[in-house]
Amino acid sequence: MNVQRTDFYVGLFLVGTIAAVVAAVIATSGWGEDRYDIYVRTDNAQDIAVDTKIYLQGLEVGRVTHVTPRPAPSGHGLEFIIQASLVAKYPDGTLLRLPRGTEAEVITGLLGGSTLNFAVRDTLRGTLAPDDTIDMRRSAPAMEAFGALARDLKGTIEAALVAATGTLDAVKHLADSLTVATGTSRRFIAGIQPATEKAMAGVAVNLDRLRLVLDSANARTGLSFTEVNATIAQSRALLVSMDSLTRSVTAMGGENRPEVRAIMVNMRQLSEQLQYVLEQVGRRPMRLITGVRLPDSLSVEGRDTTRGAGAGAAASSARPGASSDTTRAARAAPGDTARPPRRTPVERSP
């Protein structure tokens, strides 16, 4: 009894397995689906076999059911008619209709295996009817395309290597030229180094001598350049005050009295002489020792009396009335140029 039950279960399992396989075959083979056939004409059926999948823009729409050879119309060789079984509807129920400009193309993978793709090449009106025939074109296999790419890359790499070699040669030539130029520059610098050091030593000696001369001049004069500048600044301030006083006296001389006119002329002449002496001393401080010679245009009645610049200025400021008899003049240094007067003095009245 147990043996019979076991045989029953085994038979039931086998029947169920066979039924599942048959159902899977029916489901995958498309039995029970509405289909129609499209024929593809080609002169090369390589990589095309029965049950090859057919795709339309990446969507599987059918399979190859037959590959039939026949003589080519030209009388040379064979041509092949491929029967493609296409589904009548998309999964959503929309009818599948191919435009008239549709062509077939075989695509072979790198690891083998091929597919048949439908692509629209021309925008023609209308759609393909069942049992219509279309042409097929074959693209270059992936390995051949890869080989062509490799050949192109080989040529490009060779050209790049040749260019790099030329660049390296140019860089090497430039480096050799720089080495030669550097050696020449080093020899030139080594050649002029002794003369340059000697010239710099001479310049240092001359600068020391100049410093000694300046120190000696400061010691002899007892003055420093800072003191001279301060004196000149004070003198210019004094001249400004004197000019203001002169303008005031000139305004007061409107009565045209001879005494006032004489005082105004003497003050003006004294101011011009003092300004000339200060400008000459400001240009060359050594004239404080050697003296300053007044030009004839600043002397009284064209007569010069040789005096020191400092003494003449003091005498003029102490005795303004005596300027009608004597003038302050100093011995002029060589190369001294007289400064032209700002105004021609007016002759004094007797």
LUMVEX-631406 format. One record per residue (C-alpha): x, y, z. Coordinates in nm, 2 decimals, decimal comma. Last residue first. Layout:
# LUMVEX-631406
(rec (X; Y; Z))
...
END
This chain:
# LUMVEX-631406
(rec (7,14; 16,63; -0,22))
(rec (6,86; 16,41; -0,35))
(rec (6,94; 16,05; -0,37))
(rec (6,93; 15,87; -0,70))
(rec (6,67; 15,60; -0,73))
(rec (6,80; 15,25; -0,72))
(rec (6,72; 15,02; -1,02))
(rec (6,49; 14,74; -0,91))
(rec (6,53; 14,37; -0,87))
(rec (6,90; 14,38; -0,90))
(rec (7,09; 14,14; -1,12))
(rec (7,29; 13,88; -0,92))
(rec (7,66; 13,91; -0,98))
(rec (7,83; 13,58; -1,08))
(rec (8,12; 13,45; -0,87))
(rec (8,36; 13,23; -1,07))
(rec (8,65; 13,32; -0,85))
(rec (8,55; 13,45; -0,51))
(rec (8,46; 13,82; -0,48))
(rec (8,65; 14,04; -0,24))
(rec (8,39; 14,20; -0,03))
(rec (8,17; 14,51; -0,06))
(rec (7,97; 14,73; 0,17))
(rec (7,93; 15,08; 0,03))
(rec (8,04; 15,42; 0,16))
(rec (7,91; 15,78; 0,16))
(rec (7,53; 15,75; 0,12))
(rec (7,53; 15,43; 0,32))
(rec (7,61; 15,63; 0,62))
(rec (7,25; 15,70; 0,70))
(rec (7,18; 15,34; 0,76))
(rec (7,45; 15,32; 1,02))
(rec (7,41; 15,00; 1,24))
(rec (7,23; 14,79; 0,97))
(rec (7,49; 14,89; 0,71))
(rec (7,78; 14,83; 0,94))
(rec (7,65; 14,49; 1,03))
(rec (7,60; 14,39; 0,67))
(rec (7,95; 14,51; 0,58))
(rec (8,11; 14,33; 0,87))
(rec (7,94; 14,00; 0,77))
(rec (8,03; 14,04; 0,41))
(rec (8,38; 14,13; 0,48))
(rec (8,49; 14,47; 0,34))
(rec (8,63; 14,60; 0,01))
(rec (8,47; 14,94; -0,06))
(rec (8,29; 14,97; -0,39))
(rec (8,19; 15,30; -0,57))
(rec (7,93; 15,30; -0,85))
(rec (7,72; 15,58; -0,70))
(rec (7,63; 15,36; -0,41))
(rec (7,69; 14,99; -0,49))
(rec (7,41; 14,75; -0,59))
(rec (7,45; 14,78; -0,97))
(rec (7,83; 14,77; -0,93))
(rec (7,81; 14,42; -0,80))
(rec (7,88; 14,34; -0,44))
(rec (8,18; 14,12; -0,37))
(rec (8,13; 13,86; -0,10))
(rec (8,39; 13,76; 0,16))
(rec (8,65; 13,48; 0,18))
(rec (8,54; 13,36; 0,52))
(rec (8,16; 13,37; 0,51))
(rec (8,21; 13,29; 0,14))
(rec (8,29; 12,93; 0,24))
(rec (7,91; 12,89; 0,29))
(rec (7,86; 12,88; -0,09))
(rec (7,50; 12,90; -0,22))
(rec (7,36; 13,03; 0,11))
(rec (7,65; 13,28; 0,14))
(rec (7,57; 13,42; -0,20))
(rec (7,19; 13,44; -0,12))
(rec (7,27; 13,61; 0,21))
(rec (7,49; 13,87; 0,05))
(rec (7,23; 13,95; -0,22))
(rec (6,96; 13,99; 0,04))
(rec (7,17; 14,22; 0,24))
(rec (7,25; 14,43; -0,07))
(rec (6,88; 14,45; -0,17))
(rec (6,77; 14,55; 0,18))
(rec (7,03; 14,81; 0,21))
(rec (6,93; 14,96; -0,13))
(rec (6,57; 14,97; -0,03))
(rec (6,65; 15,12; 0,31))
(rec (6,87; 15,39; 0,15))
(rec (6,61; 15,48; -0,11))
(rec (6,33; 15,50; 0,15))
(rec (6,55; 15,72; 0,38))
(rec (6,63; 15,96; 0,09))
(rec (6,26; 15,98; -0,01))
(rec (6,17; 16,06; 0,35))
(rec (6,43; 16,34; 0,36))
(rec (6,33; 16,48; 0,02))
(rec (5,96; 16,52; 0,11))
(rec (5,73; 16,37; -0,16))
(rec (5,42; 16,37; 0,07))
(rec (5,34; 16,02; -0,05))
(rec (5,63; 15,89; 0,14))
(rec (5,41; 15,72; 0,40))
(rec (5,31; 15,46; 0,14))
(rec (5,68; 15,40; 0,06))
(rec (5,75; 15,37; 0,43))
(rec (5,47; 15,10; 0,46))
(rec (5,61; 14,92; 0,15))
(rec (5,96; 14,93; 0,30))
(rec (5,83; 14,79; 0,63))
(rec (5,67; 14,50; 0,45))
(rec (5,99; 14,44; 0,25))
(rec (6,18; 14,46; 0,58))
(rec (5,96; 14,20; 0,74))
(rec (6,00; 13,97; 0,44))
(rec (6,38; 14,03; 0,45))
(rec (6,38; 13,93; 0,82))
(rec (6,20; 13,61; 0,74))
(rec (6,45; 13,54; 0,47))
(rec (6,73; 13,61; 0,72))
(rec (6,58; 13,37; 0,97))
(rec (6,57; 13,10; 0,70))
(rec (6,92; 13,17; 0,59))
(rec (7,04; 13,15; 0,95))
(rec (6,86; 12,82; 1,01))
(rec (7,02; 12,68; 0,69))
(rec (7,36; 12,79; 0,79))
(rec (7,31; 12,63; 1,13))
(rec (7,21; 12,30; 0,98))
(rec (7,51; 12,32; 0,74))
(rec (7,74; 12,34; 1,03))
(rec (7,94; 12,64; 1,14))
(rec (8,28; 12,68; 1,29))
(rec (8,41; 12,77; 0,95))
(rec (8,74; 12,58; 0,99))
(rec (8,59; 12,28; 1,16))
(rec (8,30; 12,25; 0,91))
(rec (8,55; 12,27; 0,62))
(rec (8,77; 12,01; 0,78))
(rec (8,48; 11,77; 0,83))
(rec (8,37; 11,83; 0,47))
(rec (8,73; 11,76; 0,34))
(rec (8,76; 11,44; 0,56))
(rec (8,43; 11,31; 0,42))
(rec (8,55; 11,38; 0,07))
(rec (8,87; 11,19; 0,14))
(rec (8,67; 10,89; 0,28))
(rec (8,45; 10,90; -0,03))
(rec (8,76; 10,90; -0,25))
(rec (8,90; 10,60; -0,07))
(rec (8,57; 10,41; -0,11))
(rec (8,56; 10,49; -0,48))
(rec (8,92; 10,36; -0,52))
(rec (8,83; 10,04; -0,35))
(rec (8,53; 10,00; -0,57))
(rec (8,75; 10,05; -0,88))
(rec (9,00; 9,79; -0,75))
(rec (8,72; 9,54; -0,68))
(rec (8,58; 9,59; -1,03))
(rec (8,92; 9,55; -1,19))
(rec (8,98; 9,23; -1,01))
(rec (8,63; 9,09; -1,09))
(rec (8,63; 9,17; -1,46))
(rec (8,79; 8,84; -1,57))
(rec (8,60; 8,62; -1,32))
(rec (8,28; 8,78; -1,44))
(rec (8,37; 8,71; -1,80))
(rec (8,47; 8,35; -1,72))
(rec (8,14; 8,29; -1,54))
(rec (7,94; 8,44; -1,83))
(rec (8,12; 8,22; -2,08))
(rec (8,05; 7,91; -1,87))
(rec (7,68; 8,01; -1,83))
(rec (7,65; 8,06; -2,21))
(rec (7,80; 7,72; -2,28))
(rec (7,57; 7,55; -2,03))
(rec (7,27; 7,75; -2,16))
(rec (7,35; 7,63; -2,52))
(rec (7,38; 7,27; -2,40))
(rec (7,04; 7,30; -2,22))
(rec (6,88; 7,44; -2,53))
(rec (7,02; 7,15; -2,74))
(rec (6,88; 6,91; -2,48))
(rec (6,54; 7,09; -2,49))
(rec (6,53; 7,07; -2,87))
(rec (6,62; 6,70; -2,86))
(rec (6,34; 6,64; -2,60))
(rec (6,09; 6,82; -2,82))
(rec (6,19; 6,62; -3,12))
(rec (6,14; 6,30; -2,92))
(rec (5,81; 6,42; -2,79))
(rec (5,69; 6,49; -3,15))
(rec (5,80; 6,14; -3,26))
(rec (5,63; 5,99; -2,96))
(rec (5,31; 6,18; -3,03))
(rec (5,32; 6,07; -3,40))
(rec (5,36; 5,71; -3,28))
(rec (5,08; 5,74; -3,03))
(rec (4,85; 5,88; -3,30))
(rec (4,94; 5,60; -3,54))
(rec (4,88; 5,34; -3,27))
(rec (4,56; 5,50; -3,17))
(rec (4,43; 5,48; -3,53))
(rec (4,54; 5,11; -3,54))
(rec (4,37; 5,04; -3,20))
(rec (4,05; 5,21; -3,32))
(rec (4,06; 5,00; -3,63))
(rec (4,11; 4,69; -3,42))
(rec (3,82; 4,79; -3,18))
(rec (3,60; 4,84; -3,49))
(rec (3,70; 4,50; -3,61))
(rec (3,63; 4,35; -3,27))
(rec (3,29; 4,52; -3,25))
(rec (3,18; 4,40; -3,59))
(rec (3,14; 4,67; -3,86))
(rec (2,78; 4,75; -3,93))
(rec (2,56; 4,54; -4,15))
(rec (2,28; 4,68; -4,35))
(rec (1,94; 4,51; -4,39))
(rec (1,67; 4,58; -4,65))
(rec (1,30; 4,56; -4,59))
(rec (1,03; 4,33; -4,72))
(rec (0,65; 4,35; -4,65))
(rec (0,47; 4,04; -4,53))
(rec (0,25; 4,24; -4,29))
(rec (0,22; 4,60; -4,38))
(rec (0,49; 4,86; -4,32))
(rec (0,37; 5,21; -4,23))
(rec (0,29; 5,52; -4,42))
(rec (0,48; 5,83; -4,51))
(rec (0,85; 5,82; -4,54))
(rec (1,09; 5,97; -4,29))
(rec (1,40; 5,77; -4,37))
(rec (1,64; 5,58; -4,14))
(rec (1,41; 5,43; -3,88))
(rec (1,59; 5,15; -3,69))
(rec (1,52; 4,78; -3,64))
(rec (1,78; 4,59; -3,45))
(rec (1,88; 4,23; -3,51))
(rec (2,09; 4,09; -3,23))
(rec (2,43; 3,91; -3,21))
(rec (2,62; 3,68; -2,99))
(rec (2,99; 3,69; -2,94))
(rec (3,20; 3,82; -2,66))
(rec (3,25; 4,17; -2,81))
(rec (2,89; 4,19; -2,92))
(rec (2,76; 4,17; -3,28))
(rec (2,50; 4,42; -3,41))
(rec (2,30; 4,33; -3,72))
(rec (2,09; 4,62; -3,87))
(rec (1,74; 4,62; -4,02))
(rec (1,59; 4,92; -4,19))
(rec (1,27; 5,12; -4,13))
(rec (1,18; 5,40; -4,37))
(rec (0,83; 5,26; -4,43))
(rec (0,74; 5,32; -4,06))
(rec (0,69; 5,02; -3,84))
(rec (0,34; 4,94; -3,69))
(rec (0,31; 4,79; -3,34))
(rec (-0,05; 4,84; -3,22))
(rec (-0,08; 4,98; -2,87))
(rec (-0,20; 4,73; -2,61))
(rec (0,02; 4,84; -2,32))
(rec (0,27; 4,56; -2,38))
(rec (0,31; 4,67; -2,74))
(rec (0,09; 4,50; -3,00))
(rec (0,12; 4,29; -3,31))
(rec (0,43; 4,11; -3,20))
(rec (0,69; 4,06; -3,47))
(rec (0,80; 3,74; -3,64))
(rec (1,10; 3,81; -3,86))
(rec (1,16; 3,60; -4,17))
(rec (1,51; 3,64; -4,31))
(rec (1,54; 3,62; -4,68))
(rec (1,90; 3,55; -4,79))
(rec (2,08; 3,64; -5,11))
(rec (2,31; 3,41; -5,30))
(rec (2,60; 3,44; -5,54))
(rec (2,61; 3,59; -5,88))
(rec (2,29; 3,59; -6,09))
(rec (2,21; 3,95; -6,04))
(rec (1,88; 3,86; -5,88))
(rec (2,06; 3,66; -5,61))
(rec (1,99; 3,29; -5,59))
(rec (1,80; 3,19; -5,28))
(rec (1,87; 3,14; -4,91))
(rec (1,60; 3,11; -4,64))
(rec (1,65; 3,21; -4,28))
(rec (1,34; 3,13; -4,07))
(rec (1,19; 3,23; -3,73))
(rec (1,39; 3,54; -3,63))
(rec (1,24; 3,69; -3,31))
(rec (1,01; 3,98; -3,21))
(rec (0,96; 4,32; -3,05))
(rec (1,23; 4,34; -2,78))
(rec (1,26; 4,71; -2,68))
(rec (1,60; 4,88; -2,72))
(rec (1,49; 5,12; -3,00))
(rec (1,32; 4,83; -3,18))
(rec (1,48; 4,50; -3,10))
(rec (1,48; 4,16; -3,27))
(rec (1,61; 3,85; -3,09))
(rec (1,77; 3,57; -3,29))
(rec (1,55; 3,26; -3,27))
(rec (1,68; 3,12; -3,59))
(rec (2,03; 3,24; -3,67))
(rec (2,19; 3,56; -3,80))
(rec (2,57; 3,59; -3,72))
(rec (2,65; 3,58; -4,09))
(rec (2,35; 3,60; -4,31))
(rec (2,52; 3,81; -4,59))
(rec (2,34; 3,92; -4,90))
(rec (2,04; 4,06; -4,72))
(rec (1,66; 4,09; -4,74))
(rec (1,45; 4,12; -4,43))
(rec (1,09; 3,99; -4,42))
(rec (0,82; 4,11; -4,18))
(rec (0,58; 3,86; -4,03))
(rec (0,28; 3,93; -3,81))
(rec (0,20; 3,83; -3,45))
(rec (-0,10; 3,81; -3,22))
(rec (0,00; 3,62; -2,90))
(rec (-0,12; 3,27; -2,81))
(rec (0,21; 3,12; -2,84))
(rec (0,48; 3,37; -2,77))
(rec (0,76; 3,13; -2,73))
(rec (0,84; 3,23; -2,38))
(rec (0,49; 3,17; -2,24))
(rec (0,44; 2,85; -2,43))
(rec (0,78; 2,71; -2,33))
(rec (0,71; 2,81; -1,97))
(rec (0,38; 2,64; -1,97))
(rec (0,53; 2,32; -2,12))
(rec (0,80; 2,32; -1,85))
(rec (0,54; 2,37; -1,58))
(rec (0,33; 2,09; -1,72))
(rec (0,63; 1,85; -1,74))
(rec (0,71; 1,93; -1,37))
(rec (0,36; 1,87; -1,26))
(rec (0,34; 1,54; -1,44))
(rec (0,67; 1,43; -1,29))
(rec (0,55; 1,53; -0,94))
(rec (0,23; 1,34; -0,98))
(rec (0,41; 1,03; -1,10))
(rec (0,64; 1,04; -0,79))
(rec (0,34; 1,09; -0,56))
(rec (0,16; 0,80; -0,71))
(rec (0,46; 0,58; -0,69))
(rec (0,49; 0,65; -0,32))
(rec (0,13; 0,57; -0,27))
(rec (0,16; 0,24; -0,44))
(rec (0,47; 0,15; -0,23))
(rec (0,28; 0,24; 0,09))
(rec (0,00; 0,00; 0,00))
END
